[in-house]
Amino acid sequence: MLEGLADMAKQHPGPHAQAPHEKGAHWWRVMCLTGLDYFSTLGYQPGIAALAAGLLSPVATIVLVLVTLFGALPVYRRVSVESPHGEGSIAMLERLLSFWQGKLFVLTLLGFAATDFMITITLSAADATAHLIENPHLTSALSGKQVLLTLILVALLGGVFLKGFSEAIGLAVVLVAVYLALNVVVVVNGIWHLFEAPHVFADWADALTAEHGNAFAMIGVALIVFPKLALGLSGFETGVAVMPHIEGDPQDTEEKPTGRIRGARRLLTTAAVIMSVFLITTSFITTLLIPENDFKAGGPANGRALAYLAHENLGSAFGSVYDLSTIAILWFAGASAMAGLLNLMPRYLPRYGMAPHWARAVRPTVIVLTLIAFLVTWIFDASVDAQGGAYATGVLVLISSAAVAVTIAAHKAGEKRWTITFAVIAVVFLYTTAVNIVERTDGVKIGACFIAGIMLVSFLSRLKRAFELRVTDVVLDETAERFVRDYTHRPLRLIANEPNSRDLAEYRDKIRQIRADNDIPAEDDLVFVEVTVLDPSEFEAVLTVHGEVLHDRYRVLAVESSSVPNAIAALLLRVRDLTGQQPHIYFEWTEGNPFTQFMRFFLLGQGEIAPVTREVLREAEPDRSRRPAVHVG
C-alpha cells in the first residue's frame, strides 16, 4: 500500500515521477494517455456544439480549433519548457509569489485543477454509462441504473491504478488507437453521405445565411457561443501534467530534461492537430446529417451524436462496436485525469505540510480520489449535463492561468514579441473564462467547494503536523563541523539568540544573562545558535548550518529556516548523532499570550520558542535518555 513512500519522502518528486532507473515511455504512448481525456470528448463535443450553436456549430468549432492551434498550443508548448517536471503552470505562478499568499494562490489553483481532473473522471464515466444505456440492445435491461453503473466504472478505474501505472499506459494505447480508427470510419462515411446528397450542404448554407445574414454576423455569434465549446480544450493541462512519464535523451538531467521537453512538445502538437481535424469534420457531418431535434435532451443523438451516425449509417453491428469503444475510452478517460492528480497533488500539499505522509504514495491517494469521485457521482446523480459547467470552468481557469504565466515568463526573458502574443492569448482565455462563469455559475460553485475542501483539509493537516521535525537533512559547513567536533568528549552547550545588531554588546550581555539565569560556571564554553526565518509558509527543507567567529571570541552557528524551533531541534539531534553527547540548549522566556505565541509559530515560524522546541524534540526522540536537554531561564 505504501510502496515507494521512503524514496519520495527524500526527493519530493510526486508519485508518478520516473525513478532514475526507469526509462519512461515514448512520447506517442504518453500522448495516448492524455488523449484519453482529449480525444474522448468526441463522444459528446459534437452534440454540445450543436445544442450551443445550432446550424452555426461548424463555424463555432472552427473558432475553437483556431483558438486551440494558435492559442492553447503555443501556451502549453512554452509551459512544457518552463515547467518540465509535471507541475504545469501552477509551478510557474508559484515562483512569482512567496510566503502565505503564494501558498493560498497555489491551493486555489489546485482547487480548480482538482475540479477539472475530478469532474473529468466522473463526467466521462457518466457519459460512458449513458452510451451503454442508450445502446438499442441494452436500453431495456439497464434503464434506471445510471448511478450504479457509473460507480462501478469509477471503481474499476481506481482498481487499474491500484494495480500499477504501466498497465494504464498500455491500455490507453489500445483504446485510443481503436477509438480513433473507428471515428475515421464514421467521419469518412459521413463525408461520403454528404457527397452523395450535395443538396444537404446547399440547404445548410442557405439556412445559415437566412438565420445570420452575413459572415461577420456568423463569426460574431460563434465568438459568443465559443465558451460553451470550451470542453474541446480539455487535454492540454493533462498533457503537461504527465510529462514525467515521457522518455528523455540518455544525457537528460532533472535540471535540463531536453529530450523530455522535446517529446512533450511533440505530444501537445500531434494531439492538437489530430483533435482539430476530428472536431471540424465531426461537427460538419453531425450538424448536416442529424435532425436538429434529435440533439435535444431525450433525443437519440443527445450526448452521443457520432454513435447515432454509426448506428444509422453503418448498421447495428458496427454501431455496437463503436458504442463499446466509446464506452471504454470515456471510462478510461479518467485515467489521464487520475494520473494528473497523482502527479500534481503530492508535489505541493506534502511539501507545504498540508497532507499526511501517506499522500506521497500512489495507492492510498488513489483510494481517496476514488471515494471523492463516488461522492461527486452521487451528488450529481451521474448526470453529464449537470457536471459540464464545472468541467468547463476548471479547464478554462487552468488554461487562463497558463496563459498569464507564460506571458510573465516571456516578459522576464525580454521577449517582447512573445510577450505581446501571449498577452493577447491570455485576454482571450480570460474573457472566455469570465463568460463561462457568468453563464454557468454552477461551475464556480463546484470549484469553490473543491477549493474550500482542499484548504480546510490542508490547514487541519498542517495544524496536526505542527510539531513534527520538518528538516529532511542537516548539512554543516567546515567551520560549523569543526565547532561541533570539539565537543566529542564533553556536552555542547548552546545559547538560542535572536540576531539583531550582532554587535559585541549583544553577545556579551546575552552570555552574561544566560550564565546568571542558569547558574552556568564561567569555565564552560557556550556556542550561540541563530535562526533567521526566510519563508515561514514552507514546511520541509534541508538545513544548512554556517559556522562563524564574531568579534574574535564568540562562536555562532547560523541557520536559515522556515521555523526557529524546528531548526534548533534538528540541529540538536544532529549534534548528538555526531558527537555521541547529549547537547544542552538555553533559552529565555518570551513574553506574551500563549495562544498568540502559538499562532505566531504556526504562521510565522517564531512565537514561544523554548516549549515548542522541547515538544518537537519529544515527538522526534521518544527516548528521554537520548533527548537533547532544553533549559529556560
Secondary structure, 3 states (H helix, E strand, C coil): CCCCHHHHHHHCCCCCCCCCCCCCECHHHHHHHHHHHHHHHHHCHHHHHHHHHHHHHHHHHHHHHHHHHHHHHHHHHHHHHHCCCCCCHHHHHHCCCCHHHHHHHHHHHHHHHHHHHHHHHHHHHHHHHHHHHHCCCCHHHHCCCHHHHHHHHHHHHHHHHHHCHHHHHHHHHHHHHHHHHHHHHHHHHHHHHHHHCHHHHHHHHHHHHHHHCCHHHHHHHHHHHHHHHHHHHCCHHHHHHCHHHECCCCCCCCCCCHHHHHHHHHHHHHHHHHHHHHHHHHHHHHHHHCCHHHHCCCCCCCCCHHHHHHHHHHHHHHHHHHHHHHHHHHHHHHHHHHHHHHHHHHHHCCCCCCCCHHHHCHHHHHHHHHHHHHHHHHHCCCCHHHHHHHHHHHHHHHHHHHHHHHHHHHHHCCCHHHHHHHHHHHHHHHHHHHHHHHHCHHHHHHHHHHHHHHHHHHHHHHHHCCCCCCEEEEEECHHHHHHHHCCCCCCCEEEECCCCCCCHHHHHHHHHHHHHHHCCCCCCCCEEEEEEECCCCCCCEEEEEEEEEECCCEEEEEEEECCHHHHHHHHHHHHHHHHCCCCEEEECCCCCCHHHHHHHHHHHCCCCHHHHHHHHHHHHCCCHHHCCEEEEC
